[in-house]
Amino acid sequence: MSSSDDGGYVHNPAAFDDDGERTDSSDDDWLERPIHPEQADREFDWRGWVVVGMIVLTFIVAPIIVTLWPPGAVGYRFALIIFPLFPALFLALAAVWGTTRP
């Protein structure tokens, strides 16, 4: 089986000289001709709007709810510390989900 049939990385010690430098640069074309970020397939689609919605929820809606919800009913610790953590957690998850592409 040759290295072109395996579909993955195969370490070839003969491809390196005594100093550890590569002797063949056939795999290094992406270093010489990198893709510009504007040419990559990245658009502001519905994933971006989900992240924007989570930002609005986290920085506008949640503080308004904390302000209008009397902390005496649930305790200061829950109203001012624990409750705002939920939208922040969802914002973090949405940001990771929205910025990763399959």
C-alpha positions as CSV (number, residue, x, y, z in Angstrom):
1,M,0.0,0.0,0.0
2,S,1.5,3.3,-1.0
3,S,1.2,6.6,0.9
4,S,-1.2,8.0,-1.6
5,D,-3.7,5.1,-0.9
6,D,-3.9,5.5,2.8
7,G,-5.7,8.8,2.8
8,G,-3.9,10.1,5.9
9,Y,-0.6,11.2,7.3
10,V,2.3,8.8,7.0
11,H,5.6,9.7,8.6
12,N,8.4,9.3,6.0
13,P,11.8,9.6,7.7
14,A,13.5,9.8,4.2
15,A,11.6,13.2,3.6
16,F,13.8,14.9,6.3
17,D,17.5,15.6,6.3
18,D,19.9,15.4,9.2
19,D,18.9,18.8,10.6
20,G,15.2,17.9,10.6
21,E,14.3,20.0,7.6
22,R,12.0,18.6,4.9
23,T,13.7,17.6,1.7
24,D,10.5,17.5,-0.4
25,S,8.1,20.4,-0.2
26,S,5.2,18.8,-2.1
27,D,2.9,19.0,1.0
28,D,3.8,22.6,1.8
29,D,2.0,24.3,-1.1
30,W,-0.6,25.8,1.3
31,L,2.3,27.6,3.0
32,E,3.4,29.2,-0.2
33,R,-0.1,30.0,-1.6
34,P,-2.4,30.4,1.5
35,I,-6.1,31.1,1.0
36,H,-7.1,34.7,1.8
37,P,-9.8,34.9,4.5
38,E,-12.1,36.8,2.2
39,Q,-11.9,33.9,-0.3
40,A,-12.9,31.3,2.3
41,D,-16.5,30.1,2.3
42,R,-17.7,32.2,5.3
43,E,-20.9,34.2,5.3
44,F,-23.1,35.8,7.9
45,D,-26.0,33.4,7.7
46,W,-28.6,32.2,10.2
47,R,-25.9,31.0,12.5
48,G,-24.7,34.6,12.9
49,W,-28.2,35.8,13.7
50,V,-28.5,33.1,16.4
51,V,-25.3,34.5,18.0
52,V,-26.6,38.1,17.7
53,G,-29.9,37.0,19.3
54,M,-28.0,35.4,22.2
55,I,-25.9,38.6,22.6
56,V,-29.2,40.6,22.8
57,L,-30.6,38.1,25.3
58,T,-27.4,38.1,27.4
59,F,-26.7,41.9,27.5
60,I,-30.2,43.4,27.2
61,V,-33.0,41.0,28.2
62,A,-31.3,39.3,31.1
63,P,-30.3,42.6,32.9
64,I,-33.8,44.0,32.4
65,I,-35.3,40.8,34.0
66,V,-32.9,41.0,36.9
67,T,-33.8,44.7,37.4
68,L,-37.5,44.1,37.2
69,W,-37.6,40.8,39.1
70,P,-37.6,41.7,42.8
71,P,-34.5,39.9,44.3
72,G,-36.3,39.5,47.6
73,A,-38.5,36.8,46.1
74,V,-35.7,34.5,45.1
75,G,-32.7,35.8,47.0
76,Y,-29.9,38.1,46.0
77,R,-27.5,35.3,45.2
78,F,-29.8,33.8,42.6
79,A,-31.1,37.0,41.1
80,L,-27.7,38.8,40.8
81,I,-25.2,36.0,40.3
82,I,-26.7,32.7,39.3
83,F,-29.5,33.9,37.0
84,P,-27.2,35.9,34.6
85,L,-24.9,32.8,34.3
86,F,-27.6,30.9,32.2
87,P,-27.7,33.4,29.3
88,A,-23.9,33.7,29.4
89,L,-23.5,30.0,29.2
90,F,-26.0,29.9,26.2
91,L,-24.1,32.7,24.6
92,A,-20.8,30.9,24.9
93,L,-22.3,27.7,23.5
94,A,-23.9,29.6,20.6
95,A,-20.7,31.4,19.8
96,V,-18.7,28.2,19.6
97,W,-21.5,26.5,17.6
98,G,-21.9,29.5,15.3
99,T,-18.3,29.9,14.4
100,T,-17.4,26.3,13.8
101,R,-18.1,24.9,10.4
102,P,-18.6,21.2,9.6
